[in-house]
Amino acid sequence: MKNKVTVFALSASQDLAHSIASHMGTTVGKCDVHHFADGEILVEIGESVRGKDVFIVQSTSNPVTENLMEILVLADALKRASANEITAVIPYFGYARQDRKAKPRQPITSRLVADLLTVAGVNRVVTIDLHAAQIQGFFDIPVDEMQALPIICKYFSDKNIEDLCVVSPDHGGATRARRMSEALDCPIAIIDKRRPKPNAVEVMGIIGDVEGKNCILIDDMIDTAGTIVAGADVLKDKGAKDVYIACTHGVLSGPAVERLSNSIAKEVVITDTIAISEDKKFDKLVELSVAQLLAHTIESIENNLPVSDVFTQYDFNK
């Protein structure tokens, strides 16, 4: 398989791609990314990919459009270089929050991104924790949406924290919180909130009992951290002991780092789907790697095995 598969790393996910390749017992393929003075992007492949199955590793995080364009340009180059199959491994799928028309005359940009990837020559997409699961239906090619929740559950299970309660920061994340509570065998609570405008939130109350509990506030992403920090404060006001914040994607825009580092949270647990620069790291931050998960996913795809079997390695109920 090693001679048939090539993993390429683009600008946003260099460390993750190298870690994936290491778990697979291979090295990252040679390619050079050039950003010209006017913003134009050129990606040049430094080795033959004829007849190979190629995996492009790149999260479309900030700068979202540049990182997306790198994938499109490399996919086109691979297609023209006669690669057998091109898989875009996009741990964090940007534009996922634009999955519907919330108001008149709005775009559905995640559908546009799906079309762009397909036209560029991508044959399959592997991603982690889409913001909205229905985005899979925007593609006419296979989409494997992997889950980081088992990795996060394993981390907290190993800590052996007593009196746990899993808390969803809103009604939309209740399913995720329910799955985590079942894995950790503990109760669930839901924060009732409303969002008067983008990146602003008002907490109305809590559904469930958190008094005397060690709470894990779980979400798919943290952007400006306003929602999650406000939720942590309410949990503390309602009598929670320690509050842990956890998510898959650490977008960490604007004031997020300051808010999280100054929050009452004991730990902020995220995965490395988005590379966190050194200036955004803080004492409470705990990073969990998805490299092994993605490496096993790639191996399953290449060996025509069910990708769902990848999760059997995470026995977090030990």
N, C-alpha and C positions, 0 to 999 in steps of 0.2 A: 504493500500500500504506500510506503514511504516514497517510492520512486514515481508513483502515479499522482501523488497529492503535493500541491504547493500552497503554502500559506503566505500571503502578502500582508504587510503592515503598512497602514497609511498614517498620516500625521497625528490623529487624535488617539490612537490606540497602540502605540509602539510597544510599551511595556507589556500590555495584556497579550498582544500577538506573540511576542517572544516567549511569554510564559506558556501560552497554548502550545506553541511549537515544541517547547521543552518537554511538556507532558506527553506529547506525541512521539518524542524521540527523534525530532527532525529540527531543521533550522528554517528561519524565515527567508522567503525568496528575495531576490535582488530587484529593487525598483527605486527609482529616484523621483521625488515629487518637487516640481519647480513652481513657485509662485512669482509671476512677473510683476513688474512695478505697477502695472495697471490693474492687477488683480487676476489676470488670466492664469489658468492652471494647466500644467503639462505634467503627465506621469509617464515615465519611460521604464519599460521592463528590461531588466539586465540579464535575462536568461531565457532559454527556450521553454515555452509552455505548450507546445504542440501536442495535442492528445491528452493533456493533463487535466485533472479535476482541481480547480483553483478556488481557494477560499480567501476572500478579501475581508480583513478584520478592520472595522472602523465604526466607531460610534459617531452618530451625527449630533454631537453636542456642540457647545459654543466654540468657534463660530459655526453655527449649524449649516448654513448654505454652502460655505467653503468646504466643509467636511463631506457634505453630500455630493458636491461637484467632484471631489477627488474620487469618490467611488464610481461615479458615472464615467469619468474620463478613463480610469483604469479598466473598468468593465469593457468599454469600447476597444481599448488597446488589446485586451485579452481575447476578445471576440475576433478581432482582425488578425491576431497571432495564432488562431486555430486552437484555442483551448477547448477541451472536450466539454466541460461543464463549469459554469461560474456560479459560485455561491457567495452571496454577500452576508457576512456575519456582522450584524449591526446590533451590538449589545444594548445600546440605548437608541431607540428609533425616534429621531427628531420629527417635529411637525405632527406628532401623534395626538396632541391636544386639539388639533383642527380636524376632528373626525366627523363633524356634522355641521349643518347650518344652524347655529344657535340664534341668529338674527337674520332678517331678510338681507339678501345681497352679499352674504358671506361666502367665502370659498370653502371647499372641502379639500384642504391642502394635502392631507395624508393620502387621499386617493390619487392626487397628482403625483406625489412622490412615488407611489406604487407603480404608476404608469411610466414614469421616468426610468426607474430601475429596470423595468421589463424591456423597454425600448433600447436601453443601453446594452442589453445582452445578458443581464442577470437571469439565471435559470432557477434559483432557489434563494430564499431568505431565511436566515436563522437570527432570531432576536430573543430578548429576555424581557418579560413583563411589559407587554404593550400597555399603554395608558388606557386603551379601549380595545377589548378583544375582537370587536367586529372589524377592526382594520385588516385582519387576515382575509376577510371577504373582498377587500379592494384589489387583491392580487389575482391574476390569472395563472400564477405559478405557485408551487408549493411554499408554504410558510411554516416553519417550525418555531413556535413560541415556547421557549424554555422558561422555567420558573426558578427564581432565586430564593423563594421562600424556604425550601428544604435546607439550604445553606444557613440562612438566618436562624431557622428553628434549631438546627444542630448546634449553633453557637450558644444560644440561650439554654438549651437542654444541658449542655456540658457545664454551664455555670451553676446548675442546681439551685436556682433561686426559689425560695418558698413564697407562698401566698401570691402566685402570679395571676394577673388578669391581662388579657390582650384587648387593646382598645383601638377601634377604628376612628380616624379623625373626622369621618363623615359617613353618610349613609352609603355612598358609592363604593367605599372600601370595605363594607361589611362582609362580603364573601371572602375576601382575603383574610380578614381578621378571624372569621369563623374557621377557616382552614388551619390557621396558626394555633387557635385555641384548642382545636381537636388534636393537633399534633403534640401540643404541650400538655394536654389534658387539664385545662383550666377554663374559668369562665370568660365571657366576652362582654365588652361594653362599647357603646357607640356615642360619639360626640355629635350633638345636633347643632349644626351651624348654618349660616347663610353667607353668601358671598355678594355683597352689594356692588362690587366692581372687581376687575381682574387684579390678582395679587393683594386683595383685601378680604378680611374675613371677620365675622362676628359670631362668637360662640353663644348659643342659646341655652344649652343645658347638656346633661349626660343621661343616656338611657342605659341603665345598669348600675350595679353597686361597685364602687372602687375604693370605698373606705377601708383602710388597713391593708390594701393590696399593693404589691409591687407591679406597676403597670408597664407594659410594652406598647408604645404607641407606634403602630405599623402603617406605612403608606408605600405607594409604588415609587414616588419621587419626592424630593425636597428641592424646591426652587428658591424662593426668597425666604422660606422658613417661617413666614408669618403665621400660617395655619397651624403648623405643628408645634411651634413654641407657645402660641395662645392655648392650644389644646393641653399642653403639658402644665401650664399655669392653672387651668381649670381643674385638672385632675388633682393637683396638689391642694387646691382650695377645697376640694371635695373629700379630702382626707387620705389621699393616696400616700404610701410610704415613698419609695423611690420610683422615679419615672425614667424609663429607657426609651429613646427614640430610635426607630429602625426604618430603613427604606432600601429599595434596590438601587435607585438612581440618585446620586448626589449631584444635582444640577448646580446648586449653591450659587445662585445669582445675587448680585447687589449686596444687601446687608445680611445675607444668610449666615455667613461665618461668624460675624459679630453676634447675631441673635442666638445662634446655637451655643457658642462658647460661653455666653453670659446667661444661658437658660438654666432652669433648675434641673435639667436632665442629668442623670448620672453618667450616661454614655450616649453617644450618637453612633449607631452602627449602620454602615453603608457597604455596598459592594463596589468593586472596581470596574463596573461597566463604563463609568466615566472616569478618566484619569484626573486625580486631584493634584493640583500643583502644590509645591511646598508652601507657598504663601497662603494657601487655603486650609492647611492642616492645623489642628488645634488639639489640646490635651485630651479632650473627651472623645475624640474621633477614633473609631475602630473600623478598619477596612477589611472586608472579607473578599477573597478572590473567587471569581467565576471561571478562572482559566481551566481548571480541571473539568468542570461541567461542560464547557464549550469544546474542549479537546475530546471528551468522550462522545459528545454529540457528533462531531465531525467524523470520528471513527465509526459510529453507528451508521451514519449516512453512507459512508464509503463501503461498509460491509453489508448494506441493505438490511440492517437490524432496526427494530422499533426504537425511536429516540426516547420514548417513554421509559424504556428500561434503564436509561441513564440514572434515574432517580433512585434506583434500588440501592445505590451505594450510600445513601443518606438515611441511616437508621437513627433518627433523632429521638426514638422512644426507648433507648437503652437505659 
